[in-house]
Amino acid sequence: MQSEPDITRKTAVTVPCPSCGQSVKWEETSTWRPFCSRRCQLIDLNEWLSDEEENQQKPD
């Protein structure tokens, strides 16, 4: 007799880091999700802030 599959076990979902593309586990213990590290998080923030600043400087 076969036992029922364990449906309580969660499969690890991985997503690519938006900055470098490295695989990141999407779980509560992943501190910088969706980024792989603080460095990648800051790189993305800098790009976002630079884009905002550039848009403000453009004449309409």
N, CA and C atoms as an extended XYZ file, in Angstrom:
180
Properties=species:S:1:pos:R:3:atomname:S:1:resname:S:1:resid:I:1 pbc="F F F"
N         0.826       -1.174        0.000 N   MET     1
C         0.000        0.000        0.000 CA  MET     1
C         0.876        1.245        0.000 C   MET     1
N         0.623        2.130       -0.936 N   GLN     2
C         1.434        3.343       -1.037 CA  GLN     2
C         0.896        4.417       -0.107 C   GLN     2
N         1.810        5.167        0.457 N   SER     3
C         1.386        6.264        1.328 CA  SER     3
C         1.082        7.502        0.484 C   SER     3
N         0.274        8.361        1.025 N   GLU     4
C        -0.090        9.595        0.339 CA  GLU     4
C         1.123       10.520        0.293 C   GLU     4
N         1.276       11.323       -0.768 N   PRO     5
C         2.400       12.264       -0.835 CA  PRO     5
C         2.261       13.328        0.243 C   PRO     5
N         3.379       13.775        0.736 N   ASP     6
C         3.396       14.813        1.775 CA  ASP     6
C         3.133       16.171        1.130 C   ASP     6
N         1.909       16.666        1.257 N   ILE     7
C         1.555       17.947        0.627 CA  ILE     7
C         1.908       19.137        1.500 C   ILE     7
N         2.375       18.878        2.723 N   THR     8
C         2.746       19.978        3.609 CA  THR     8
C         4.150       20.489        3.303 C   THR     8
N         4.935       19.700        2.600 N   ARG     9
C         6.298       20.114        2.263 CA  ARG     9
C         6.243       21.159        1.151 C   ARG     9
N         6.857       22.281        1.396 N   LYS    10
C         6.861       23.355        0.402 CA  LYS    10
C         8.088       23.217       -0.488 C   LYS    10
N         7.887       23.433       -1.765 N   THR    11
C         9.028       23.427       -2.673 CA  THR    11
C         9.642       24.826       -2.663 C   THR    11
N        10.936       24.875       -2.720 N   ALA    12
C        11.630       26.153       -2.704 CA  ALA    12
C        11.429       26.861       -4.043 C   ALA    12
N        10.902       28.063       -3.982 N   VAL    13
C        10.722       28.866       -5.184 CA  VAL    13
C        11.954       29.751       -5.319 C   VAL    13
N        12.529       29.769       -6.500 N   THR    14
C        13.680       30.636       -6.727 CA  THR    14
C        13.333       31.654       -7.808 C   THR    14
N        13.880       32.844       -7.622 N   VAL    15
C        13.693       33.929       -8.583 CA  VAL    15
C        15.062       34.486       -8.926 C   VAL    15
N        15.230       35.077      -10.108 N   PRO    16
C        16.518       35.685      -10.431 CA  PRO    16
C        16.656       37.039       -9.747 C   PRO    16
N        17.830       37.338       -9.265 N   CYS    17
C        18.121       38.646       -8.676 CA  CYS    17
C        17.978       39.690       -9.786 C   CYS    17
N        17.205       40.764       -9.542 N   PRO    18
C        17.012       41.789      -10.572 CA  PRO    18
C        18.312       42.484      -11.017 C   PRO    18
N        19.322       42.481      -10.149 N   SER    19
C        20.572       43.167      -10.491 CA  SER    19
C        21.573       42.279      -11.217 C   SER    19
N        21.802       41.068      -10.696 N   CYS    20
C        22.860       40.227      -11.270 CA  CYS    20
C        22.358       38.931      -11.893 C   CYS    20
N        21.113       38.549      -11.623 N   GLY    21
C        20.558       37.343      -12.213 CA  GLY    21
C        20.787       36.066      -11.425 C   GLY    21
N        21.517       36.142      -10.316 N   GLN    22
C        21.762       34.960       -9.492 CA  GLN    22
C        20.450       34.453       -8.913 C   GLN    22
N        20.308       33.141       -8.768 N   SER    23
C        19.091       32.557       -8.207 CA  SER    23
C        18.984       32.879       -6.721 C   SER    23
N        17.770       33.283       -6.307 N   VAL    24
C        17.507       33.629       -4.914 CA  VAL    24
C        16.297       32.832       -4.450 C   VAL    24
N        16.408       32.186       -3.293 N   LYS    25
C        15.260       31.473       -2.735 CA  LYS    25
C        14.259       32.503       -2.224 C   LYS    25
N        12.986       32.329       -2.603 N   TRP    26
C        11.938       33.245       -2.170 CA  TRP    26
C        11.317       32.665       -0.896 C   TRP    26
N        11.890       33.051        0.239 N   GLU    27
C        11.386       32.595        1.532 CA  GLU    27
C        11.666       33.671        2.569 C   GLU    27
N        10.999       33.568        3.708 N   GLU    28
C        11.113       34.593        4.740 CA  GLU    28
C        12.534       34.780        5.243 C   GLU    28
N        13.340       33.752        5.205 N   THR    29
C        14.708       33.845        5.704 CA  THR    29
C        15.659       34.520        4.722 C   THR    29
N        15.195       34.766        3.506 N   SER    30
C        16.030       35.456        2.515 CA  SER    30
C        15.954       36.957        2.794 C   SER    30
N        16.943       37.465        3.455 N   THR    31
C        16.957       38.842        3.948 CA  THR    31
C        16.766       39.881        2.855 C   THR    31
N        17.403       39.698        1.725 N   TRP    32
C        17.410       40.752        0.702 CA  TRP    32
C        16.475       40.467       -0.467 C   TRP    32
N        15.589       39.489       -0.349 N   ARG    33
C        14.729       39.118       -1.478 CA  ARG    33
C        14.010       40.313       -2.049 C   ARG    33
N        13.871       40.472       -3.321 N   PRO    34
C        14.225       39.536       -4.370 CA  PRO    34
C        15.695       39.617       -4.780 C   PRO    34
N        16.490       40.394       -4.061 N   PHE    35
C        17.913       40.540       -4.384 CA  PHE    35
C        18.724       39.476       -3.670 C   PHE    35
N        19.899       39.168       -4.197 N   CYS    36
C        20.739       38.139       -3.583 CA  CYS    36
C        21.585       38.700       -2.446 C   CYS    36
N        21.768       40.021       -2.412 N   SER    37
C        22.620       40.614       -1.386 CA  SER    37
C        22.276       42.092       -1.195 C   SER    37
N        22.806       42.646       -0.149 N   ARG    38
C        22.632       44.081        0.121 CA  ARG    38
C        23.250       44.896       -1.016 C   ARG    38
N        24.365       44.430       -1.532 N   ARG    39
C        25.040       45.127       -2.631 CA  ARG    39
C        24.119       45.272       -3.841 C   ARG    39
N        23.489       44.177       -4.247 N   CYS    40
C        22.588       44.232       -5.402 CA  CYS    40
C        21.377       45.111       -5.107 C   CYS    40
N        20.904       45.085       -3.869 N   GLN    41
C        19.780       45.934       -3.482 CA  GLN    41
C        20.171       47.410       -3.630 C   GLN    41
N        21.356       47.774       -3.187 N   LEU    42
C        21.812       49.164       -3.271 CA  LEU    42
C        22.089       49.587       -4.715 C   LEU    42
N        22.588       48.676       -5.528 N   ILE    43
C        22.806       48.978       -6.946 CA  ILE    43
C        21.480       49.321       -7.599 C   ILE    43
N        20.448       48.524       -7.329 N   ASP    44
C        19.132       48.767       -7.903 CA  ASP    44
C        18.551       50.085       -7.393 C   ASP    44
N        18.695       50.358       -6.111 N   LEU    45
C        18.208       51.613       -5.544 CA  LEU    45
C        18.905       52.801       -6.192 C   LEU    45
N        20.210       52.709       -6.397 N   ASN    46
C        20.952       53.787       -7.036 CA  ASN    46
C        20.460       54.026       -8.463 C   ASN    46
N        20.220       52.939       -9.202 N   GLU    47
C        19.707       53.082      -10.570 CA  GLU    47
C        18.337       53.745      -10.560 C   GLU    47
N        17.496       53.358       -9.629 N   TRP    48
C        16.152       53.921       -9.529 CA  TRP    48
C        16.214       55.412       -9.176 C   TRP    48
N        17.055       55.759       -8.196 N   LEU    49
C        17.186       57.162       -7.796 CA  LEU    49
C        17.801       58.002       -8.914 C   LEU    49
N        18.757       57.462       -9.631 N   SER    50
C        19.387       58.180      -10.742 CA  SER    50
C        18.365       58.453      -11.838 C   SER    50
N        17.495       57.497      -12.091 N   ASP    51
C        16.451       57.652      -13.095 CA  ASP    51
C        15.452       58.717      -12.665 C   ASP    51
N        15.078       58.733      -11.392 N   GLU    52
C        14.149       59.739      -10.868 CA  GLU    52
C        14.754       61.135      -11.006 C   GLU    52
N        16.018       61.253      -10.667 N   GLU    53
C        16.717       62.545      -10.736 CA  GLU    53
C        16.790       63.013      -12.195 C   GLU    53
N        17.082       62.099      -13.094 N   GLU    54
C        17.185       62.431      -14.523 CA  GLU    54
C        15.828       62.899      -15.051 C   GLU    54
N        14.751       62.247      -14.656 N   ASN    55
C        13.421       62.643      -15.108 CA  ASN    55
C        13.024       64.021      -14.589 C   ASN    55
N        13.474       64.389      -13.428 N   GLN    56
C        13.154       65.702      -12.858 CA  GLN    56
C        13.909       66.811      -13.558 C   GLN    56
N        15.069       66.512      -14.115 N   GLN    57
C        15.895       67.521      -14.750 CA  GLN    57
C        15.492       67.773      -16.214 C   GLN    57
N        14.722       66.866      -16.804 N   LYS    58
C        14.325       67.041      -18.200 CA  LYS    58
C        13.258       68.123      -18.314 C   LYS    58
N        13.442       69.069      -19.241 N   PRO    59
C        12.389       70.073      -19.448 CA  PRO    59
C        11.183       69.440      -20.157 C   PRO    59
N        10.005       69.930      -19.863 N   ASP    60
C         8.783       69.399      -20.487 CA  ASP    60
C         8.600       69.887      -21.881 C   ASP    60
